[in-house]
């Protein structure tokens, strides 16, 4: 792992905390992960954040 990949991961995590569906969209596109994250975020913001962080980091 180089220095650039940790910076990219930091940006992805920051985006996932601020706008969870956007973070997932930038990583996976408009697939199942995005729609599930959008649904979780619309119903309750915190589960959307947790799911986005799980999908991006894992």
mmCIF file as gemmi writes it, N, C-alpha and C atoms, coordinates in Angstrom:
data_model
loop_
_atom_site.group_PDB
_atom_site.id
_atom_site.type_symbol
_atom_site.label_atom_id
_atom_site.label_alt_id
_atom_site.label_comp_id
_atom_site.label_asym_id
_atom_site.label_entity_id
_atom_site.label_seq_id
_atom_site.pdbx_PDB_ins_code
_atom_site.Cartn_x
_atom_site.Cartn_y
_atom_site.Cartn_z
_atom_site.occupancy
_atom_site.B_iso_or_equiv
_atom_site.pdbx_formal_charge
_atom_site.auth_seq_id
_atom_site.auth_asym_id
_atom_site.pdbx_PDB_model_num
ATOM 1 N N . UNK Axp A 1 ? 0.831 -1.177 0 1 0 ? 1 A 1
ATOM 2 C CA . UNK Axp A 1 ? 0 0 0 1 0 ? 1 A 1
ATOM 3 C C . UNK Axp A 1 ? 0.875 1.239 0 1 0 ? 1 A 1
ATOM 4 N N . UNK Axp A 2 ? 0.642 2.094 -0.936 1 0 ? 2 A 1
ATOM 5 C CA . UNK Axp A 2 ? 1.42 3.312 -1.019 1 0 ? 2 A 1
ATOM 6 C C . UNK Axp A 2 ? 0.729 4.452 -0.305 1 0 ? 2 A 1
ATOM 7 N N . UNK Axp A 3 ? 1.384 5.563 -0.286 1 0 ? 3 A 1
ATOM 8 C CA . UNK Axp A 3 ? 0.85 6.738 0.384 1 0 ? 3 A 1
ATOM 9 C C . UNK Axp A 3 ? -0.415 7.255 -0.309 1 0 ? 3 A 1
ATOM 10 N N . UNK Axp A 4 ? -0.479 7.134 -1.619 1 0 ? 4 A 1
ATOM 11 C CA . UNK Axp A 4 ? -1.629 7.622 -2.369 1 0 ? 4 A 1
ATOM 12 C C . UNK Axp A 4 ? -2.901 6.853 -2.079 1 0 ? 4 A 1
ATOM 13 N N . UNK Axp A 5 ? -2.797 5.556 -1.852 1 0 ? 5 A 1
ATOM 14 C CA . UNK Axp A 5 ? -3.998 4.772 -1.612 1 0 ? 5 A 1
ATOM 15 C C . UNK Axp A 5 ? -4.617 5.096 -0.263 1 0 ? 5 A 1
ATOM 16 N N . UNK Axp A 6 ? -3.806 5.431 0.744 1 0 ? 6 A 1
ATOM 17 C CA . UNK Axp A 6 ? -4.384 5.795 2.035 1 0 ? 6 A 1
ATOM 18 C C . UNK Axp A 6 ? -5.074 7.159 1.944 1 0 ? 6 A 1
ATOM 19 N N . UNK Axp A 7 ? -4.553 8.055 1.136 1 0 ? 7 A 1
ATOM 20 C CA . UNK Axp A 7 ? -5.204 9.343 0.926 1 0 ? 7 A 1
ATOM 21 C C . UNK Axp A 7 ? -6.523 9.192 0.201 1 0 ? 7 A 1
ATOM 22 N N . UNK Axp A 8 ? -6.555 8.293 -0.778 1 0 ? 8 A 1
ATOM 23 C CA . UNK Axp A 8 ? -7.793 8.035 -1.514 1 0 ? 8 A 1
ATOM 24 C C . UNK Axp A 8 ? -8.83 7.41 -0.587 1 0 ? 8 A 1
ATOM 25 N N . UNK Axp A 9 ? -8.396 6.492 0.266 1 0 ? 9 A 1
ATOM 26 C CA . UNK Axp A 9 ? -9.317 5.866 1.208 1 0 ? 9 A 1
ATOM 27 C C . UNK Axp A 9 ? -9.858 6.899 2.186 1 0 ? 9 A 1
ATOM 28 N N . UNK Axp A 10 ? -9.007 7.808 2.636 1 0 ? 10 A 1
ATOM 29 C CA . UNK Axp A 10 ? -9.462 8.868 3.545 1 0 ? 10 A 1
ATOM 30 C C . UNK Axp A 10 ? -10.539 9.716 2.88 1 0 ? 10 A 1
ATOM 31 N N . UNK Axp A 11 ? -10.34 10.078 1.631 1 0 ? 11 A 1
ATOM 32 C CA . UNK Axp A 11 ? -11.337 10.882 0.9 1 0 ? 11 A 1
ATOM 33 C C . UNK Axp A 11 ? -12.64 10.106 0.732 1 0 ? 11 A 1
ATOM 34 N N . UNK Axp A 12 ? -12.542 8.821 0.416 1 0 ? 12 A 1
ATOM 35 C CA . UNK Axp A 12 ? -13.742 7.995 0.26 1 0 ? 12 A 1
ATOM 36 C C . UNK Axp A 12 ? -14.517 7.908 1.568 1 0 ? 12 A 1
ATOM 37 N N . UNK Axp A 13 ? -13.802 7.734 2.674 1 0 ? 13 A 1
ATOM 38 C CA . UNK Axp A 13 ? -14.46 7.648 3.981 1 0 ? 13 A 1
ATOM 39 C C . UNK Axp A 13 ? -15.109 8.985 4.337 1 0 ? 13 A 1
ATOM 40 N N . UNK Axp A 14 ? -14.438 10.069 4.063 1 0 ? 14 A 1
ATOM 41 C CA . UNK Axp A 14 ? -14.993 11.392 4.341 1 0 ? 14 A 1
ATOM 42 C C . UNK Axp A 14 ? -16.27 11.634 3.532 1 0 ? 14 A 1
ATOM 43 N N . UNK Axp A 15 ? -16.246 11.276 2.269 1 0 ? 15 A 1
ATOM 44 C CA . UNK Axp A 15 ? -17.438 11.422 1.424 1 0 ? 15 A 1
ATOM 45 C C . UNK Axp A 15 ? -18.559 10.511 1.927 1 0 ? 15 A 1
ATOM 46 N N . UNK Axp A 16 ? -18.19 9.299 2.357 1 0 ? 16 A 1
ATOM 47 C CA . UNK Axp A 16 ? -19.195 8.356 2.859 1 0 ? 16 A 1
ATOM 48 C C . UNK Axp A 16 ? -19.854 8.86 4.13 1 0 ? 16 A 1
ATOM 49 N N . UNK Axp A 17 ? -19.142 9.613 4.931 1 0 ? 17 A 1
ATOM 50 C CA . UNK Axp A 17 ? -19.736 10.159 6.153 1 0 ? 17 A 1
ATOM 51 C C . UNK Axp A 17 ? -20.652 11.338 5.824 1 0 ? 17 A 1
ATOM 52 N N . UNK Axp A 18 ? -20.234 12.187 4.902 1 0 ? 18 A 1
ATOM 53 C CA . UNK Axp A 18 ? -21.029 13.366 4.558 1 0 ? 18 A 1
ATOM 54 C C . UNK Axp A 18 ? -22.23 13.02 3.68 1 0 ? 18 A 1
ATOM 55 N N . UNK Axp A 19 ? -22 12.253 2.621 1 0 ? 19 A 1
ATOM 56 C CA . UNK Axp A 19 ? -23.056 11.845 1.684 1 0 ? 19 A 1
ATOM 57 C C . UNK Axp A 19 ? -22.875 10.363 1.359 1 0 ? 19 A 1
ATOM 58 N N . UNK Axp A 20 ? -23.43 9.487 2.181 1 0 ? 20 A 1
ATOM 59 C CA . UNK Axp A 20 ? -23.178 8.056 2.017 1 0 ? 20 A 1
ATOM 60 C C . UNK Axp A 20 ? -23.447 7.501 0.613 1 0 ? 20 A 1
ATOM 61 N N . UNK Axp A 21 ? -24.59 7.805 -0.022 1 0 ? 21 A 1
ATOM 62 C CA . UNK Axp A 21 ? -24.812 7.234 -1.359 1 0 ? 21 A 1
ATOM 63 C C . UNK Axp A 21 ? -23.778 7.691 -2.387 1 0 ? 21 A 1
ATOM 64 N N . UNK Axp A 22 ? -23.303 8.918 -2.264 1 0 ? 22 A 1
ATOM 65 C CA . UNK Axp A 22 ? -22.301 9.417 -3.203 1 0 ? 22 A 1
ATOM 66 C C . UNK Axp A 22 ? -21.002 8.638 -3.066 1 0 ? 22 A 1
ATOM 67 N N . UNK Axp A 23 ? -20.584 8.359 -1.849 1 0 ? 23 A 1
ATOM 68 C CA . UNK Axp A 23 ? -19.37 7.584 -1.634 1 0 ? 23 A 1
ATOM 69 C C . UNK Axp A 23 ? -19.459 6.197 -2.248 1 0 ? 23 A 1
ATOM 70 N N . UNK Axp A 24 ? -20.604 5.555 -2.076 1 0 ? 24 A 1
ATOM 71 C CA . UNK Axp A 24 ? -20.798 4.218 -2.652 1 0 ? 24 A 1
ATOM 72 C C . UNK Axp A 24 ? -20.886 4.309 -4.169 1 0 ? 24 A 1
ATOM 73 N N . UNK Axp A 25 ? -21.551 5.336 -4.682 1 0 ? 25 A 1
ATOM 74 C CA . UNK Axp A 25 ? -21.665 5.508 -6.129 1 0 ? 25 A 1
ATOM 75 C C . UNK Axp A 25 ? -20.297 5.7 -6.781 1 0 ? 25 A 1
ATOM 76 N N . UNK Axp A 26 ? -19.455 6.493 -6.161 1 0 ? 26 A 1
ATOM 77 C CA . UNK Axp A 26 ? -18.124 6.728 -6.729 1 0 ? 26 A 1
ATOM 78 C C . UNK Axp A 26 ? -17.278 5.459 -6.738 1 0 ? 26 A 1
ATOM 79 N N . UNK Axp A 27 ? -17.535 4.561 -5.812 1 0 ? 27 A 1
ATOM 80 C CA . UNK Axp A 27 ? -16.753 3.323 -5.73 1 0 ? 27 A 1
ATOM 81 C C . UNK Axp A 27 ? -17.339 2.22 -6.626 1 0 ? 27 A 1
ATOM 82 N N . UNK Axp A 28 ? -18.664 2.068 -6.641 1 0 ? 28 A 1
ATOM 83 C CA . UNK Axp A 28 ? -19.292 0.922 -7.321 1 0 ? 28 A 1
ATOM 84 C C . UNK Axp A 28 ? -20.222 1.284 -8.463 1 0 ? 28 A 1
ATOM 85 N N . UNK Axp A 29 ? -20.524 2.546 -8.654 1 0 ? 29 A 1
ATOM 86 C CA . UNK Axp A 29 ? -21.458 2.913 -9.714 1 0 ? 29 A 1
ATOM 87 C C . UNK Axp A 29 ? -22.893 2.755 -9.238 1 0 ? 29 A 1
ATOM 88 N N . UNK Axp A 30 ? -23.788 2.624 -10.186 1 0 ? 30 A 1
ATOM 89 C CA . UNK Axp A 30 ? -25.224 2.609 -9.885 1 0 ? 30 A 1
ATOM 90 C C . UNK Axp A 30 ? -25.742 1.186 -9.738 1 0 ? 30 A 1
ATOM 91 N N . UNK Axp A 31 ? -25.091 0.395 -8.905 1 0 ? 31 A 1
ATOM 92 C CA . UNK Axp A 31 ? -25.484 -0.994 -8.702 1 0 ? 31 A 1
ATOM 93 C C . UNK Axp A 31 ? -26.327 -1.17 -7.455 1 0 ? 31 A 1
ATOM 94 N N . UNK Axp A 32 ? -26.447 -2.412 -7.033 1 0 ? 32 A 1
ATOM 95 C CA . UNK Axp A 32 ? -27.237 -2.758 -5.863 1 0 ? 32 A 1
ATOM 96 C C . UNK Axp A 32 ? -26.724 -2.063 -4.609 1 0 ? 32 A 1
ATOM 97 N N . UNK Axp A 33 ? -25.409 -1.951 -4.465 1 0 ? 33 A 1
ATOM 98 C CA . UNK Axp A 33 ? -24.831 -1.309 -3.284 1 0 ? 33 A 1
ATOM 99 C C . UNK Axp A 33 ? -25.31 0.133 -3.151 1 0 ? 33 A 1
ATOM 100 N N . UNK Axp A 34 ? -25.331 0.849 -4.273 1 0 ? 34 A 1
ATOM 101 C CA . UNK Axp A 34 ? -25.774 2.25 -4.264 1 0 ? 34 A 1
ATOM 102 C C . UNK Axp A 34 ? -27.228 2.366 -3.836 1 0 ? 34 A 1
ATOM 103 N N . UNK Axp A 35 ? -28.103 1.565 -4.425 1 0 ? 35 A 1
ATOM 104 C CA . UNK Axp A 35 ? -29.527 1.673 -4.128 1 0 ? 35 A 1
ATOM 105 C C . UNK Axp A 35 ? -29.832 1.278 -2.69 1 0 ? 35 A 1
ATOM 106 N N . UNK Axp A 36 ? -29.144 0.274 -2.181 1 0 ? 36 A 1
ATOM 107 C CA . UNK Axp A 36 ? -29.336 -0.117 -0.796 1 0 ? 36 A 1
ATOM 108 C C . UNK Axp A 36 ? -28.871 0.993 0.147 1 0 ? 36 A 1
ATOM 109 N N . UNK Axp A 37 ? -27.745 1.601 -0.165 1 0 ? 37 A 1
ATOM 110 C CA . UNK Axp A 37 ? -27.236 2.698 0.649 1 0 ? 37 A 1
ATOM 111 C C . UNK Axp A 37 ? -28.182 3.895 0.592 1 0 ? 37 A 1
ATOM 112 N N . UNK Axp A 38 ? -28.711 4.194 -0.568 1 0 ? 38 A 1
ATOM 113 C CA . UNK Axp A 38 ? -29.658 5.298 -0.715 1 0 ? 38 A 1
ATOM 114 C C . UNK Axp A 38 ? -30.908 5.053 0.117 1 0 ? 38 A 1
ATOM 115 N N . UNK Axp A 39 ? -31.424 3.843 0.072 1 0 ? 39 A 1
ATOM 116 C CA . UNK Axp A 39 ? -32.607 3.493 0.853 1 0 ? 39 A 1
ATOM 117 C C . UNK Axp A 39 ? -32.339 3.622 2.347 1 0 ? 39 A 1
ATOM 118 N N . UNK Axp A 40 ? -31.204 3.086 2.802 1 0 ? 40 A 1
ATOM 119 C CA . UNK Axp A 40 ? -30.857 3.189 4.222 1 0 ? 40 A 1
ATOM 120 C C . UNK Axp A 40 ? -30.673 4.635 4.648 1 0 ? 40 A 1
ATOM 121 N N . UNK Axp A 41 ? -30.084 5.438 3.786 1 0 ? 41 A 1
ATOM 122 C CA . UNK Axp A 41 ? -29.858 6.844 4.112 1 0 ? 41 A 1
ATOM 123 C C . UNK Axp A 41 ? -31.171 7.616 4.164 1 0 ? 41 A 1
ATOM 124 N N . UNK Axp A 42 ? -32.098 7.309 3.283 1 0 ? 42 A 1
ATOM 125 C CA . UNK Axp A 42 ? -33.384 8.002 3.291 1 0 ? 42 A 1
ATOM 126 C C . UNK Axp A 42 ? -34.214 7.648 4.518 1 0 ? 42 A 1
ATOM 127 N N . UNK Axp A 43 ? -34.168 6.385 4.94 1 0 ? 43 A 1
ATOM 128 C CA . UNK Axp A 43 ? -34.942 5.978 6.106 1 0 ? 43 A 1
ATOM 129 C C . UNK Axp A 43 ? -34.31 6.46 7.406 1 0 ? 43 A 1
ATOM 130 N N . UNK Axp A 44 ? -33.009 6.349 7.483 1 0 ? 44 A 1
ATOM 131 C CA . UNK Axp A 44 ? -32.296 6.803 8.684 1 0 ? 44 A 1
ATOM 132 C C . UNK Axp A 44 ? -30.85 7.049 8.277 1 0 ? 44 A 1
ATOM 133 N N . UNK Axp A 45 ? -30.339 8.205 8.602 1 0 ? 45 A 1
ATOM 134 C CA . UNK Axp A 45 ? -29.023 8.628 8.11 1 0 ? 45 A 1
ATOM 135 C C . UNK Axp A 45 ? -27.874 7.75 8.62 1 0 ? 45 A 1
ATOM 136 N N . UNK Axp A 46 ? -27.915 7.382 9.894 1 0 ? 46 A 1
ATOM 137 C CA . UNK Axp A 46 ? -26.806 6.632 10.5 1 0 ? 46 A 1
ATOM 138 C C . UNK Axp A 46 ? -26.631 5.245 9.874 1 0 ? 46 A 1
ATOM 139 N N . UNK Axp A 47 ? -27.691 4.457 9.65 1 0 ? 47 A 1
ATOM 140 C CA . UNK Axp A 47 ? -27.474 3.173 8.983 1 0 ? 47 A 1
ATOM 141 C C . UNK Axp A 47 ? -26.885 3.323 7.572 1 0 ? 47 A 1
ATOM 142 N N . UNK Axp A 48 ? -27.235 4.397 6.9 1 0 ? 48 A 1
ATOM 143 C CA . UNK Axp A 48 ? -26.655 4.663 5.583 1 0 ? 48 A 1
ATOM 144 C C . UNK Axp A 48 ? -25.163 4.907 5.672 1 0 ? 48 A 1
ATOM 145 N N . UNK Axp A 49 ? -24.753 5.649 6.687 1 0 ? 49 A 1
ATOM 146 C CA . UNK Axp A 49 ? -23.321 5.909 6.898 1 0 ? 49 A 1
ATOM 147 C C . UNK Axp A 49 ? -22.592 4.612 7.221 1 0 ? 49 A 1
ATOM 148 N N . UNK Axp A 50 ? -23.152 3.831 8.132 1 0 ? 50 A 1
ATOM 149 C CA . UNK Axp A 50 ? -22.504 2.583 8.53 1 0 ? 50 A 1
ATOM 150 C C . UNK Axp A 50 ? -22.365 1.625 7.351 1 0 ? 50 A 1
ATOM 151 N N . UNK Axp A 51 ? -23.412 1.513 6.558 1 0 ? 51 A 1
ATOM 152 C CA . UNK Axp A 51 ? -23.349 0.636 5.387 1 0 ? 51 A 1
ATOM 153 C C . UNK Axp A 51 ? -22.329 1.142 4.375 1 0 ? 51 A 1
ATOM 154 N N . UNK Axp A 52 ? -22.315 2.432 4.127 1 0 ? 52 A 1
ATOM 155 C CA . UNK Axp A 52 ? -21.35 3.009 3.177 1 0 ? 52 A 1
ATOM 156 C C . UNK Axp A 52 ? -19.917 2.775 3.637 1 0 ? 52 A 1
ATOM 157 N N . UNK Axp A 53 ? -19.656 2.978 4.913 1 0 ? 53 A 1
ATOM 158 C CA . UNK Axp A 53 ? -18.308 2.737 5.442 1 0 ? 53 A 1
ATOM 159 C C . UNK Axp A 53 ? -17.934 1.261 5.318 1 0 ? 53 A 1
ATOM 160 N N . UNK Axp A 54 ? -18.882 0.382 5.608 1 0 ? 54 A 1
ATOM 161 C CA . UNK Axp A 54 ? -18.621 -1.057 5.487 1 0 ? 54 A 1
ATOM 162 C C . UNK Axp A 54 ? -18.29 -1.43 4.042 1 0 ? 54 A 1
ATOM 163 N N . UNK Axp A 55 ? -19.076 -0.925 3.109 1 0 ? 55 A 1
ATOM 164 C CA . UNK Axp A 55 ? -18.88 -1.266 1.7 1 0 ? 55 A 1
ATOM 165 C C . UNK Axp A 55 ? -17.567 -0.692 1.164 1 0 ? 55 A 1
ATOM 166 N N . UNK Axp A 56 ? -17.217 0.508 1.564 1 0 ? 56 A 1
ATOM 167 C CA . UNK Axp A 56 ? -16.004 1.16 1.039 1 0 ? 56 A 1
ATOM 168 C C . UNK Axp A 56 ? -14.733 0.571 1.654 1 0 ? 56 A 1
ATOM 169 N N . UNK Axp A 57 ? -14.742 0.357 2.954 1 0 ? 57 A 1
ATOM 170 C CA . UNK Axp A 57 ? -13.527 -0.103 3.633 1 0 ? 57 A 1
ATOM 171 C C . UNK Axp A 57 ? -13.295 -1.601 3.455 1 0 ? 57 A 1
ATOM 172 N N . UNK Axp A 58 ? -14.36 -2.376 3.477 1 0 ? 58 A 1
ATOM 173 C CA . UNK Axp A 58 ? -14.214 -3.842 3.382 1 0 ? 58 A 1
ATOM 174 C C . UNK Axp A 58 ? -13.908 -4.318 2 1 0 ? 58 A 1
